[in-house]
Amino acid sequence: MSPNNSVDAEHQVELITLNNGRKVSIRPICGSDGQLEKELIEQLSPETRRDRFIGGNCKASQKLLELLTDNDHHIHEAFIALYNDDKAQRAIAIAHYALDDDGRACECAIVVSDDWQGVGLGRLMLQRLISCAQDQGLERIYSIESAQNKRVDSFAKAMGFTCKADVKDYTLLTYTLELEKNLKASDFTHKEESPRINLE
């Protein structure tokens, strides 16, 4: 995958060519993106929905969409990947993190549309979250996953995350990246990725 070196500084839109040759745009999420996020969530396969929302019963409610699009770039950072076809613009991936109360770490979540997995998009979205967390001076970024989510394991570890079981709940695993030990998010572009990328 290769950047097209076309960045709109005002709107922070980055045009990217993925491994499959398709061009997508990645930008910070804004309040008007609720419908795009709703459509992405509702078209996820049961497996991907289960992995993203740990159980798969999450509804794309107005309250959830307002929470996901409330992007203040400090407590909450979020990105959306968009693809334009002949019919309309479509959200194909979303990535978020939320700052912990102590201001030292953040919890992240990424989901990639089923038909866009395996082309490097999940890695690109995660890199943006890592870069933002580093810019804020955070110590670590982490993701809490179901122990049944097998797809995330190889991807997270390839990105430098370590895995630890939750001592209070054996059904959950926490994947953590210590940011002080990984100062350059660009280093991850050279790592191998899982055939299906999806850190949820």
Number of C-alpha atoms within 10 A of each C-alpha: 16 11 12 11 9 12 16 11 8 6 9 13 16 18 20 22 17 18 13 11 11 11 17 18 19 24 20 21 23 15 13 12 17 21 15 17 21 17 14 20 23 13 12 18 14 13 12 21 22 18 23 23 16 18 12 15 10 14 14 16 11 12 9 14 19 14 13 23 22 19 20 11 15 13 14 19 24 26 22 24 25 19 15 12 8 5 6 7 11 17 23 25 25 28 25 25 28 21 18 14 9 7 14 14 23 25 18 24 22 23 27 27 21 19 11 16 18 19 21 22 28 27 23 21 25 25 19 21 23 26 16 18 24 19 10 14 14 19 16 20 24 21 20 20 25 19 18 13 19 11 17 20 20 17 22 24 18 16 20 18 20 15 18 12 15 14 9 7 9 10 12 17 20 17 22 22 21 16 20 12 10 15 13 13 18 13 12 17 14 9 12 13 20 20 13 20 26 29 27 25
